[in-house]
Amino acid sequence: MKLLVVGTVAFDSVKTPFGEVNDVLGGSATYFSVSASYFTDVSIVAVVGEDFPDEHLEMLRQKEVDVRGVMRSSGKTFRRKGEYGSDLNQANTLETQLNVLADFSPILPDEYTDCDFVFLANVDPVLQSKVLDQVKKPKLVAMDTMNFWIHGKHGDLIETIKRVNMVIINEGEARDLAKVPNLVHAAQWIQDLGPKTVIIKRGEYGALMFNGKTVFSAPAFPLETIYDPTGAGDSFAGGFIGYLSSVNNLNEASLRQAIILGSAMASFNVEDFSLDRLKELTYPEIEERFRMFKNLTHFEDSISLQ
């Protein structure tokens, strides 16, 4: 099955307690597509500036990511500068330069319009809706968002949410969007807008999936080394939807397996800055971490209290 992602390709400058990097490759669509590429064919729609090196696009091509939808415009590439303190679940955005992203209006190549799986990464909800206007009959449309759009374009965001099958969002954003402190209530509020499935990312505490009337909880992988959480959520989404695309199945069992694989990809991502760890992964490493995740929560199902 073909998978389409629309989002940002960017330069990141990031400081964490474990180091600092400047103008490294980042962006929601970049992390998503590299993560998903281990499972399925990915096509990416984004915009970059004249300053964007061809070597980054070549890296994506080597991962067999279709980059024909990456438009190069006059000006500079989107840039973001952020910092993490001891709480790696909280990012402090120091600077955002939209640059060419400010005038971005995604136009899908004809070959992209019949993609079966679509992920609308974290961009303006108006742009997300423009993409939905161009795709034909996707089997699954999932989306992400952030507080900037929740507060700045609330009405547009609600209308976009009503058009998708799945929302993938972090816990702070879920509470902010629904205006309730309880995550169960927040997920129900989002489901009432239309999406059957809501996945709430909880950083080092794992992920919760609300799928119709069922709930599934997955832990985060306990790591000794965490360098940079930037892109972890997009890496999670890439592994999650990439796997669903590969099996072409949306039943409960597939969704639960996809949650674990998404969590595995996110755990690899945080082990280094930028995409340095993610792009060097091997399939045996992914399989081994999947098994380790499974062992984290395995227990016998017989119990006697007498």
Buried (B, 14 or more C-beta within 10 A) or exposed (E): BBBBBBBBBBBBBBBBEEEEBEBBBBBBBBBBBBBBBBBBBBBBBBBBBEBBEEEBBEBBEEBEBBBEBBBBBEBBBBBBBBBBEEEBBEBEEEEBBBBBBEEBEBEBEEEBBEBBBBBBBBBBBBBBBBBBEBBEEBBBBBBBBBEEBBEEBEEBBBBBBEBBBBBBBBBBBBBBBBEBEEBEBBBBBBBEBEBEBBBBBBBBEBBBBBBEEEEBEBBBBEEEEBBBBBBBBBBBBBBBBBBBBBBEBBEEEBBBBBBBBBBBBBBBBBBBBBBBBBBEBEEEBBEEBBEEBEEBEEEEEEEEEE
